[in-house]
Every structure is written in structure tokens, then in C-alpha cells.
Amino acid sequence: MFLLRVIVFFILVSLVLILGYPLIIVYDLANGGDGFGLCQDIVTCSIPISEGPRLLVFLIGVFFFLVFLLRMIMKYMNSLQENNSIL
């Protein structure tokens, strides 16, 4: 049971990081950084037009997979406890 709670914690932390990742990239670019390897020089940066949507689709896919995984773990924990206190 403890291991399941640790897994749930890591899934929740991962969800927050996935939601904050685009904001961290924009913040890094705004402060003169390279967007964590996204663009070496902001003046001569050439990013393909499909890079943004591809990143968006990947992050949304991972987000919904983690939500699904979290839901399955919570249902399993609920069945172990034999009551409906979690869901």
C-alpha cells in the first residue's frame, strides 16, 4: 500500500512538471537562455513549424496517460481498502 502511495505521489509530481514545462521554457527564453537546448541563439534560431504542435501533442498524450494510470491505481487502492473513501 505504501508503494502505491509513493507511485501516486510521483505521478502527481510528473503531472505538475508536464503542465509547467512550457512555462519554464518561455521563462528561460525571456531571461536570455537557450530554452533548455531548444534554441542556441535567439536571433538566428530556426525552429521547424511542426516543433510546437509536436511538443504539445506529446505533452498532452503523456498527461492523459498519467491521469489514466493515476485513476487505475486509485481504483485498485479503493478495492484493497473495501470502501469508497478514495474515489
N, C-alpha and C positions, 0 to 999 in steps of 0.2 A: 504494500500500500504506500509506503514511504517513497519507493522508487517511482511509482506512478505520479505522486505529487511533485517530485523533482522534475520529471518529464513535462508535466503540465506547466511548471514554472519556466522551464527553458523554452517551451513553445510560446508562452505569453511574452517572454523577453524577445524572442525572434519576431513575433508579430509587431511589437513596438519598433524594433530596428528596421523592419521592412517598410513600415509606414514613414519612418523618419529618414530613410536613406536618401531620397531625392532632396529633402531639405538640407541635409548635411552636404551634399554635392553643391547645391546652389550657394550655401553659406561659404564653402571653401572657395568657390569661384569668385564670389563677391569680395573676399579678402585677399585676392591676388594669388590664390593657389591654382593648382592644375586640375582640380576636380577629382582628386584621387586617381590620377593617371588617365583621366578622360581626355584632357586637352593639355599638351605640354606648353604651348604658347597661345594665349588667348587671342592675340592679334592674327596669327597665321593658322589658327585652328580650323581643321576641315573635318567635320563630323558628318557622316552619311545621314541622309534624310530619314532612313529607317531605324536609326540607332535609338532614338527616343521612344517611338512606339514599341520597338522590340523589348527595351528595358521595362516599359510599362506593362506589357503583356506578361513578361516573365515574373515581375514582382506581384502582379495580381494573381497569377496562377499559383505561385508559391504561397501567397496569403490565403487563398481559398483552400489549398491543400492542408495548410497548418490548422485552419479553422475546422476542417473536416476531421483531421486527426485529433484535435482537441475535443471535439464533440464525441468521437468514438471512445476516447479514453474516459471522458466524464460519464458516459453511459455504462461503460464497464465498471467504473468505480461505484456507480449507483447500484448496479446489480450485485456487487460484492457486499455492499452495506445493507441491502434489502430494505431500503427506504428511499423516499423521494426527496431527500434534503438537498441534494446537489443540483438537480435539474428542476 
